[in-house]
Amino acid sequence: MSYANARRRSGAARSLTEGSPFRLILSFAAPLLLGFLFQQFYSFVDTAIVGKYLGAEKLAAVGDTGSVNFLVLGFCQGFCSGFSIPIAQAFGAKDEQSLRQHVAMSVYLCAVLGVVMALVTALACPWMLRLMDTPEEILPSSVSYIRIVFAGIPAIILYNMAGGILRSLGDSKTPVYFLILASLINVVLDLLLIIFVHLDVAGAAIATVISQLISGIGCVIVMIRRFPVLHLSKDDWHFRPQLAKSLCSVGLPMGLQFSITAIGSVMVQWSVNALGVAAVAAVAAGGKISMFFCCVFDTLATTMATFAGQNMGARKIDRIHQGLRDAAIIGIIYCLIAMAVIFLFGPAMLSLFVDRTANPDVMDMGYTFLKVNSAFYIPLLFVNILRLSIQGMGYTRLAMLAGVFEMVARTAVAVLLVPVLGFLGATLANPAAWVMADLFLFPCYTHVIHVVRQRFHEPRTWAAET
């Protein structure tokens, strides 16, 4: 089948293997950024409504679950994201049969993962929070919130799986449209369930799960209707153990990478918990704002994963390097702008979560957290684009080691600096982790590019090397 015919059969699928990398990265990233912003928006609204209507203690309760949330949901999201890499490589290699078979096996694996993770984590969440020394006064609310979120893991996996498949085919817009819709629904449900139905923090968790479910279902409907290449035959649905094993060999390292990174975050949260409820609330508020600014880094990283994956499949290695350079230029300009905005308007943004008059200590600590973290956004940029470029080329196990460096750095800060420097030590955990990861990722990327170029003249093979 000719490539033109393949493109027609692929519906709205889009190749990133031809044309200006700079323009392609911008055009692909723009809708992605909108999606990440709206994703943070409804997380932002959750936190703002909880903080304003339920108080600083409830804000601390929700914020205290952040690292555990990242530990569990990060694994699930990373696992699903890993599946999109061989799909992107298959699309770049124009191998539709293998693409469909990978999609079918991804559905099976995601279904099993969703059920198992929901059952295990919903039961284990009280134990995990106690292990972190969650303050007793906020423990019941923290358990109530995170248990509902964990029970909704299948909905979260559905969206991440469907969105990842669509992005692998070059469609970065469809997942965003449904995420925007879900964000608006989440806001309405937040107000309804917390303010009018009086469900406390459980209302915020229920709103989040329902919103994720809606966005996931929407993506699946579009996949079926608009992408003929994804119309799977009975043979495509035949379970292939070797293919499932291959997908796991890509997805598992990416999932573990998130979890390993999250272990360091759990250690930091443990050290912050020892500083009291005010410190927990400050990290919760500052963290939400910082995550909003970090959407650009997530966007460029996701873009580079698809860009590297498709061009790896097409054996255009020089384009991967060129794309990384262009993404770095875009990102560095943004880092400087973001840092300036945070330094100028940080207190005003924190006031969305915290009443300065009632909680001046929370406000001051939150502003310190924001300033220290934003000063190291450039190292964070390279952590994202380097790691996802390496993963897009299929070297997921190697990229996973960056998470180990982050974990070690955060754990060292939590154990050594926080007891000495207090809250200031806690603000240094993320910057230390980003710098440590970069010290590994820069030589790692150079090594991978060298190895891949050596394979350039070998027979085309798009399957991931792990």
Buried (B, 14 or more C-beta within 10 A) or exposed (E): EEEEEBBEBBBBBBBBBEEEBBEBBBBBBBBBBBBBBBBBBBBBBBBBBBBBEBBBBBBBBBBBBBBBBBBBBBBBBBBBBBBBBBBBBBBBBBBBEBBBBBBBBBBBBBBEBBEEBBEEBBEBBBEBBEEBBBBEEBBBBBBBBBBBBBBBBBBBBBBBBBBBBBBBBBBBBBBBBBBBBBBBBBBEBBBEBBBEEEBBBBBBBBBBBBBBBBBBBBBBEBBEEBBEBBEBEEEBBEEBEEBBEBBBBBBBBBBBBBBBBBBBBBBBBBBBBBBBBBBBBBBBBBBBBBBBBBBBBBBBBBBBBBBBBBBBBBBBBEBBBBBBEBBBEBBEEBBEEBBEEBEEEBBEBBEBBBBEEEBEBBBBBBBBBBBBBBBBBBBBBBBBBBBBBBBBBBBBBBBBBBBBBBBBBBBBBBEEBBEEEBBBBBBBBBBBBBBBBBBBBEEBBEEBBEEBEEEEEEEEEBBBBB
